[in-house]
Amino acid sequence: MKPMIAVLIAAALTLAGCNTMEGFGQDVQKAGTTIEKAGSKAGN
């Protein structure tokens, strides 16, 4: 019974990871844009 639960948990985390990685990529992109804007303001 325990191995089956472990497989189900692993499958759930794998499927949830797809959405999580997409959101993570968007967050990194927003952070990069913010840093770029701050650098532009500091350079002026």
Protein Blocks (a to p, Z undefined) as FASTA:
>chain_A
ZZmmmmmmmmmmmmmmmmmmmmmmmmmmmmmmmmmmmmmmmmZZ
